[in-house]
Amino acid sequence: MMSKDPSDAPGDIEAAQPDRLYLENLRVGDIFRSGEFLLERDELLAFASRYDPQPFHTDGTAAASSLFGGLAASGWQTASITMRLLVGSVPIAGGLIGLGAEISWPNPTRPGDRLRVESTLTEIRESASRPDRGIVTAESLTLNQDGQVVQRMSSQLMVFRCR
Amino acid sequence: MMSKDPSDAPGDIEAAQPDRLYLENLRVGDIFRSGEFLLERDELLAFASRYDPQPFHTDGTAAASSLFGGLAASGWQTASITMRLLVGSVPIAGGLIGLGAEISWPNPTRPGDRLRVESTLTEIRESASRPDRGIVTAESLTLNQDGQVVQRMSSQLMVFRCR
């Protein structure tokens, strides 16, 4: 039996990979839960200074008087951490190949947050033109240690059939 | 007159900031062009090993025999570079605060690619509940040095009125 919910230990984002899943192994409603990722302040600042250099992401003092009311991670770092957690928790054969996504950030990610991701498969379509693959839609919620949703994402993944 | 198209010199992602724009300064159809960002192989590999550790992003040999036919950047790195270029080219007063986005990656980003972003405003809505702000939709194309689209993004930005 395949483990679709590896229940990684907290902080363990290098959990042993469960068996790989092909298109025919997936069902609408399948749920995948990740381990955790601790976002340290230094990593938040380093990412922002390189990719999203705005005061509310790079400067605690300026952030305090901004709309965010304190230092907040770039949404793209939240998305990148989400990807890391998905790689460790959604064991698709051949890897996670995203075609596109819809994404929103209902709450900010803060320094010291421990993030985890819960993903639910909401649609599975076989490719009309390419019988060796399909497109799977996953709804992934990224949650902090208080259970607040910091990111909501619907993504389309390319998934192969077992050959 | 405000410069909405700063025509940054190639490679210059630290171009001088033009005047800041408020909601009443924006029009549907306004176009913003960024400078360039050169993605070196080392930065591609470092990002992937931290946030998207899959062989087609981290290992040139494995990538050659993958769907990508060679090393490809994580889509989230393409998104993060796009954000960096937007910060330098879309001078919204108070900063670029994204509420959400739709994103797709029609072509891979490769080591050594020089990326640039062209953004067009496609919708401007005043907030019904909060008269001090509005929501602006921007369509941003991220292009490589050959003019291929590596990312297509529609994003919702919160923009304040001048007070």
Interface residues (C-beta under 8 A of the other chain):
Chain A: F47 R50 Y51 D52 P53 Q54 P55 F56 S66 L67 S74 G75 W76 Q77 A79 S80 I81 M83 R84 V87 G94 G95 L96 I97 G98 L99 G100 A101 E102 I103 S104 W105 M158
Chain B: F47 R50 Y51 D52 P53 Q54 P55 F56 S66 L67 S74 G75 W76 Q77 A79 S80 I81 M83 R84 V87 G94 G95 L96 I97 G98 L99 G100 A101 E102 I103 S104 W105 M158
